[in-house]
Amino acid sequence: MTKWLYLVGAILLEVSATLSLRMMTENFAWVVAVSIGYVGAFLCLALLLRAGAPIGLTYGVWAASGVALTAVAAALLFGDPLTWLMSLGIIVVIGGVLLVEIGATTHRRTASGAKQ
């Protein structure tokens, strides 16, 4: 359960920091939110890796979630475009992360079966 909290924290902090970058273009004081968000995101990622999460899967989920959530949030908050092609790209990225997870799970099962 702790691993999931670290991952969700890393994702939300990174997305918040990225959206704050947009706000910083109008008011430099947002640099505080940007800095806290990115430092917090990387701290959560480090804690997640320390807890034993595999880096390939961790980074894939973090990056894909960040891209998807940032695109949707920017469309809602700032009126940025979110076209069907962009939505398809988000789906493809999520599919890629799922394939990485399936591959990692298959490898773990195969490796543990070979040890017996």
C-alpha positions as a printed Julia matrix, in Angstrom:
116×3 Matrix{Float64}:
  0.0     0.0     0.0
  2.87    2.37    0.79
  4.29    1.9    -2.71
  1.01    3.04   -4.25
  0.96    6.13   -2.03
  4.48    7.06   -3.12
  3.55    6.57   -6.77
  0.34    8.59   -6.54
  2.21   11.3    -4.63
  4.94   11.45   -7.27
  2.39   11.69  -10.07
  0.25   14.37   -8.42
  3.25   16.46   -7.36
  4.79   16.31  -10.83
  1.53   17.24  -12.56
  0.98   20.1   -10.09
  4.51   21.38  -10.68
  4.08   21.2   -14.46
  0.77   23.06  -14.34
  2.39   25.61  -12.02
  4.98   26.25  -14.73
  2.14   27.61  -16.84
  1.05   29.88  -13.98
  4.63   31.03  -13.52
  4.56   32.69  -16.95
  2.16   35.25  -15.48
  3.45   35.43  -11.9
  6.97   34.39  -10.99
  5.89   33.62   -7.41
  4.64   30.26   -8.75
  8.3    29.2    -8.87
  7.8    28.09   -5.25
  5.04   25.65   -6.25
  7.11   24.45   -9.22
 10.14   23.8    -7.01
  8.22   22.09   -4.23
  6.3    19.97   -6.72
  9.31   18.68   -8.62
 11.45   18.11   -5.52
  8.54   16.32   -3.85
  7.88   14.19   -6.94
 11.48   13.03   -7.14
 11.56   12.38   -3.39
  8.45   10.19   -3.72
 10.06    8.36   -6.65
 13.21    7.76   -4.63
 11.17    6.41   -1.72
  9.22    4.2    -4.12
 12.41    2.75   -5.57
 13.83    2.28   -2.07
 10.66    0.32   -1.21
 11.57   -2.13   -3.97
  9.54   -1.01   -6.98
 11.19   -1.81  -10.34
 12.49    1.34  -12.01
 11.27    0.54  -15.54
  7.7     0.07  -14.44
  7.83    2.94  -11.94
  9.13    5.42  -14.48
  6.71    4.22  -17.15
  3.64    4.61  -14.97
  4.85    7.94  -13.6
  5.65    9.4   -17.01
  2.54    8.1   -18.78
  0.25    9.22  -15.97
  1.93   12.61  -15.89
  1.49   13.13  -19.62
 -2.15   12.05  -19.57
 -3.16   14.01  -16.47
 -1.27   17.13  -17.53
 -2.92   17.13  -20.97
 -6.41   16.68  -19.51
 -5.87   19.2   -16.7
 -4.39   21.79  -19.09
 -7.43   21.4   -21.33
 -9.78   21.91  -18.37
 -7.84   24.68  -16.62
 -6.29   26.62  -19.46
 -8.35   25.71  -22.5
 -5.44   23.9   -24.16
 -6.43   21.66  -27.05
 -7.2    18.01  -26.4
 -7.9    16.52  -29.8
 -8.92   12.99  -30.67
 -5.38   12.39  -31.95
 -3.9    13.54  -28.64
 -6.38   11.3   -26.81
 -5.32    8.39  -29.01
 -1.69    9.13  -28.13
 -2.54    9.02  -24.43
 -4.25    5.66  -24.93
 -1.21    4.32  -26.81
  1.13    5.47  -24.03
 -1.07    3.8   -21.4
 -1.1     0.64  -23.53
  2.69    0.72  -23.7
  2.97    0.97  -19.93
  0.56   -1.95  -19.55
  2.71   -4.02  -21.92
  5.8    -3.2   -19.85
  3.95   -4.31  -16.7
  2.73   -7.52  -18.32
  6.25   -8.24  -19.58
  7.73   -7.64  -16.13
  5.12   -9.86  -14.47
  5.7   -12.62  -17.02
  9.46  -12.37  -16.48
  9.07  -12.56  -12.69
  6.89  -15.67  -13.0
  9.33  -17.29  -15.42
 12.35  -16.4   -13.28
 10.76  -17.7   -10.07
  9.75  -20.94  -11.84
 13.32  -21.44  -13.07
 14.72  -21.11   -9.51
 12.65  -24.0    -8.19
